[in-house]
Amino acid sequence: MKYIKTYHIIKESLTTKDEVLLFMYIREGRGRYMDIRELINNGVNVNCQDGNGYTPLIWAADKGNMIAMIDLINTDADWTIKSNFGNDFIDSLNHIHKEMIINKFPEKYQEYITKKDAEKYNL
């Protein structure tokens, strides 16, 4: 039942079939890496949001899908987009994945921190 509800939230809020597929493949996780890469290479909007405001990057972080996270980050997915619940990509990472992402993308993480500080201090 939870899967059906999630599907409807995703399906009703996204504008293209490819966006729906991207979310579904990330949700399924293992075995869908090539499908995810194909959608990204074909120009799917990597910053689209579902009905809860989650982006594919937030979903990948929530699911621990490291390969999808790296592919999305390499395609310039925005780390700072917040869901309707106020969490962003970094908030959704567990501590192990967070350390891996920070080490792999130090410049992007610094850019993220700078944006967060600017928001925090209204700069």
Salt bridges, closest charged atoms under 4 A:
GLU28 OE1 - ARG32 NE 2.80
ASP35 OD2 - ARG32 NH1 2.70
ASP71 OD2 - ARG37 NE 2.73
ASP76 OD1 - LYS108 NZ 2.82
ASP88 OD2 - LYS116 NZ 2.82
GLU111 OE2 - LYS115 NZ 3.80
